[in-house]
Amino acid sequence: MTVVLAISVLLLGYALISGWTRGAWLTAPMVFVTGGLVLGPAGTGVLDGTVPGQVVRVLTEATLVLVLFSDAVRIDLGALRRDYHLPIRLLGVGLPLGAALGALLAFGLLPSLGALGAVLLSAVLIPTDAALGESVVADERLPGRIRQGLNVESGLNGGLVLPVVVVLSAMVGNLEDAAESVPDWALMTGQEVALGLLMGVAAGALGGRALLLADRAGWINSTYRRLFPLALAAVAYTSAEAVQGNGLLSAFAAGLLFGMAARSDREFVHQFTEHEGELVSMLTFLLFGALVIGPRLGDVDPQVVLYALLNLVVVRPLAVAVATLGIRFRLETVLFLGWFGPRGLASIVFALMVVEQVGTATSDRILVAVGVTVLISVYAHGITDMPWTRAFARRSQELPSSAPENTEVAEHPRRWHNPHRPRER
């Protein structure tokens, strides 16, 4: 009862100031992570040992599925077809380059992990968090290609990295069989990605079509129309997992197809994630502070803190800078894209998976490094996202209509000499 009372008081307290914090430097994840640190064993101990670790992982994974699905629904595929170059560069160049740089950094600063452990830590930390970056990708004052690029990247990178994390975890846990595990890596990755996409596309397309038919026939009311996307996201995830597919990638693909088939229901999905889904996300951050990073604060050393800081302020910005070479972006735009890759739910889920599969001192060290990185990211990105987003959007709108970032030719230099091509804002 004490746990329920403490969490309820925290929810009530934040609810009273939630309107004031909107658009301010104080964010909900910051409040609930802090609340978790206070309520956990590092603070008052109210949540000490009262919530099993498996519950934390299930809640975190469910939250991530919901966020991926809802963010995919929000993607405008028409605009994405016109401006697909940035997401491809971020995922095709920035993702592997960032993973390689992160692995080298981990190998140098945390040598006890070994080579495989360093690569695994980097893979766990490479996905960006759509929930922590929601205020950025949802701000319509920003240029569309920037929002779409960050949204697609955060939606896909977790699903693409998951098979790699699974294989590397198995290899780290069984080093003597590492050489025998390598040949199966490509097959496992391809199978998980293909089956995840297949199940997600099927669930999203069929679910969207079924909802449209039921709506036209007058068979569905507004309450269950709002709940339908939630159930569809769960179906996409669980069906993919049942056939050994990538459930996170399936949830994202289902959201894309559902958004295409049932465009009128995009607002229902957004309302659900903004209201009911917000509660689940904040409980996840609360448990992260209380049970994931809180009990391990005593294991944090300067090397871990330095790795976390460099991973956030050097590794990703550098990888994004290389990925956007050739695109006529201003320096501030490159820095903006590089900074707004917060670490959160996906990294927490992956780290908990590593602990389950590996179960050694290496996995504990990885969990500490991931926890510190996510903790710093929650506060650093929370403090900077609204002020910088507001200022960046204002400066982008003040650019002349012929400026590179306000025209489609910014990413299509070969079309620069076509004066009759319509401009897009």
N, C-alpha and C positions, 0 to 999 in steps of 0.2 A: 504493500500500500504506500510505503514511503517513496518508492521509485515512481509510482504513478503520480503521486502528489507533486513530487519535485519536477517531473517533466511537464505536468499540466500547468504548474505555476510559471515555468519558463515560457511555455506556449502563450499563456495569457499575457505575460509581461511583454513579450515581443509583439503580440497582436495590438496592444495599446499604442505602440510607437511605430508600427509597420508603415503607416502613411507618411510619417516624418522621415523614415529612413529611405523611402523610395526616391531615388535620385541623389541620395547622400552617400558619403564615403562608407557608412556602416551598412553591411549587408547581412542578410539572414544566415548564410553559412558561417560568417564570422561569429555571430551571436551564438549559434547552436554548437559550433566547435568549442567555443569558450565555455559554454554551459556544460558540455561533456567533460572538459578538463576539470571543471570545478566539481562536478558530481561524481567523477570517476575516482579510482584509487589514488591518483596524483593529487586529488583535492579532498573533498569531504568523505569519499568512499561510499556514497549512497548507492552507486551502481556497481560496486565492487563484487564481481562474481555472480551477479543476479541475472545476467543475460548471457546465454551460451554463445560461444564464438560462431557456431553454425548459423545462429539466428542473425548475427551481424552480416555474414556473407550473403545469406538469402535475401535479406532486406536490401542490401547494397546492390545486388544483382538485379532484383526486381525494379529498383529505382532506375538503374541504368537502362534497362529495357524500355521503360516508360519514356525516359528522356530521349533515347534514340528514336523511338517510334514517332513521338510528337514533333521532334525537330525535322525528321524526314517528311512528315506531312506538310510542314511549313515551307519546304523548299519549292520554289517555282521552277518546274522543269523547263518551261518555255524560256525563261531567262537563263537557266543553266545551260541550255543547248547553245545559246548565243555566247555565253561567257564561261565555257568549260575549261579554258586553258589554266586559270589560276588553281582550281581544285586539283587538276591533274598534276600540275607542277608541285603543289604542296604535298600530295600523296606519293607521286612517283619519284620526286627528287628530294624534297624536304624530309619526308618520313625516313627513308633508308639512310640519308646522310646524317640526320639527327641521331638515329640509333647508333650509327658507327661512331660519331663523335662522343656520344654519351658513354659508349662501351670503353673507348680509349680513356676517357676521363675517370671512369670507375676503376679501370685497371691500374691507373696511376695513383689515385688517391685512396683506394680501398683494396690493396693487394691481397688481403686475406680471402677475397671472393674468388680469386683465380680468374682465368680467362673466360670460362663458360659462365661463371657467376656474374662477371662484369657485363657480359652480353645480355644475360637474363635480366639484370637490374635495369639496363638501358631499355630493353624491350618493354618491361613493365611500366616504365615512366614515359614512354614516347606518346601514348594516346593523350589527347586533350579532352577536357571535360566540357560537354555542352551545357551542363547545369550551371557551372560556375561562370561560363561565358554567355549565359542566356540574355543578360541585360545588354550585351554588345550586339549579338546577332539579331536581336529583336528590335533594335533601334532603327526605325525607318529613315532617320535623318542621315544615316551613313550611306555611302555609295552602295548600290545593290550588289555589285560584284564582290565587294569586300565582305558584306554580310553572308552572301551565298558561299563564298569561298571558305570562310571560317566555319560555317554551319555544316557544309558537306564534309570538310576535313574532320571535324570533331565527331561526325556521325559514322564515318567509315574507318577511321584509323584504329579504333578499338577492335572492330570486327576483323580487320586485316591482320592485326598483330596477335590476336588471341591464339591461333594455331601455333604460331612461333613460340609463344610463352609456354604452351602445353608441351611441345616437343623439347624445348630447352630445359624445362623443369624435370622431365623424365631423364634427360641426359645428365643433369647435375646430380640428381638423386641416385644414378647408377653409372658412375664415371667409367667403370670397367666395361660397360656395354655401350659406351658412347659411340665408338666406331661402328657398331652394328646398328645403332639407332639412326645414323645419318642417312642411309639410303631410303628409309621410310619417311623422311621429313617432307620431301616434295609431294609424295603421294597423299600423305595425311593432310597437308595444307590444301592441296587442290581439291580433295574430297570434301573437306569441311567448308571451304568457300563455296564450291559449286552447289552442294546440297543446301547450304544456308541460303544462298541466293534463290535457288529453285523453290524452296518451301516459302520463303518470304514473298516472292513474286506471286506465287499461287494464292497464298493467304490474303495478301493485300488486294489483288485484282478480284478474286471471288468475293471477298468480304465487302469490298466497296460496291460491287455490282449488286450483291444481295441486299445491302442497305438501301440502295436506290430503288430497287423493285418493291421492297417492303414499304418504303416511304410513299411511293406513288400509289400503292394500293391502300394506304391508310392503316397499315397493320402495326405500326410502331409509334409509341408516344415519346415525348421529349425526354423523359427521364432515362429510358433505356436507350434512346438514341445517343445520349452522352456516354453511357456505359459501354456501348457497342465497341468503340475503338479500343478501350482498355482490354476487353476480352479478346479482341482480334490481335492485339500485340502479344498477349499471353499465348494465344494459339500459335502464332508465328514462331515464337521463341521455343515453346515446348515441342512442337512438331519437328523443328529442325534438330533439336537436341535428341529427340527420339530416334532419328535416323543418322546420328553421329555427324550432324551438320553444325555449322556455326550459328548458334542461337542469336547472338548479338547482331550479326550481319543480317540474319533473317528478319529481325525486328525492324531494322533500318530499311531493308528492301520492302517490307510490307507497308511501312509508313509511306514510302515513295509512291507505290502503286495505289494505295488507298487514297492518298491525296489527289492522284490523277482521276481515279474513278468516281470519287465522291467529293468534288471540290467544295460543295456547299457545306460540308461537314467539317471543314478545316477549323472553323471558329469554335465548334463544339470541342474538338480535341485540344485546342489552345486554352479554352476555358477550363477544361478538366485539369490539365497539367498546371495551370496557373493557380488553381484552387486546391482540389483534392491531392493532386500530385505533389504540390508544394509541401504538404505535411509529411509525406513519405520521404522526400528528399532531405528535409530538415532533421527528421528522426535518424536518418542515416549518418548525417554529419555529427549529430549528437553522440551516437554510439562510436563513431570514429574517434572523437576526442576522448571519450570515456574509456573505451576498451581496446583501441588499436594503438594510438600514439601515447595516450596518457600513461599507461603502465610502463612504457619503454623510454620515457624521458631520461631516466637514469643511465641508459645505454648510449645516449647521444654523445658524440665526441666531436672535436673541431673538424676532423676529416669529413665526417658525414654532413655537417652543416655547410662546409665549403663546397662539397659535391652538390648539395641541393641548390645552393645559390648559383653556382656556375651552370648547372643544368638549366636553370630558369632564365638567367640573364645573358648567357653566352651561347650555349649549345643550340637551343631552338632559334634565337634570332639569327645566328650565323647560318644555320641550315636554311632558314626562310630566305635570307639574303641571297644565297647561292641559287635557290629554287626560282627566285623571281628575276634573275639576270635576264636581260633582254626585254622585259616588260617595262614600259615607260612609266614607272611609278616614282613619285617623289620619295625622298629619303624618309620623311615622316611616315608615309604609308608602309614602307618596308619595315620600319621599326614597330609600327602599330601591329602589323600582321605577326611579326616575330614575338612581340610581348604577349599578345592575347592568345596564348595557348596554355591556359591554366591546367593544372593536374588535379584530378579529383576522383570521382566514382570509379572510372575504369581502372585506374592504377590501384585503388584500394582493393577492388575485386581480384585483380590479377595477383596482387601481393598475398592475399589470403589463400588463393589457389596454390601459390608456390609453397606456402607454409604447409598446406595439407599434403602436397605431393612430394616435397623434398624432406621436410622434417629434420633439418640439421642446423648447425650453427650458421651455415651460409644463408639459409632461408630467414633466420632471425635477423641477420645483418641486413638482408635485403628489405625486410619489413620495416626495420628502423629507418633505413635510408628513404624508402618510399613514404613512410609516415611523416618524416621531417620535411620532405619536399612538398607533399600535399599541404601540410600545416602552413608552411611559408607561403605557398601559392594562394591559399584561402585568404590570408590577410593581405598579401601584397597586391594580388589582382583585385580583391574586394575594395581596397582603398583607392586604387588607380582607375578602375574600369569606367565609372561614370564621369569623373572629371575629364579624363583624356578623351573618352568617346564623345562627350559634348563639345569639347574644343576642336577635336578632329573633324567632327561633322560640320561645325560652323566654318572651319577653314576650307573644307571640301566644297561647301555650297558657295563660298565666295570666289572660287576659281572661275576664270572665264569659261564660257561654254566650249571654247576651242582647246582648252587645256587637255593634256593627255588623259588624265583620269576621268574626265567627263565625257569622253568619246570612246566609241567601240574600237577605234583604230589603235588605242593604246596597247591592245593585246594582239593586234593584227597589223604589224607594220607594213606587210606587203600590200595592204589595201589603202595605204595612206593617200595615194594619188586619185582616189575615187571621190570627187567632190559631191557627187549626187547621193552618196550613201547617207541615210538619215542618222542623225545623232541620237544617242540614248543617254538619259541621265540615270 
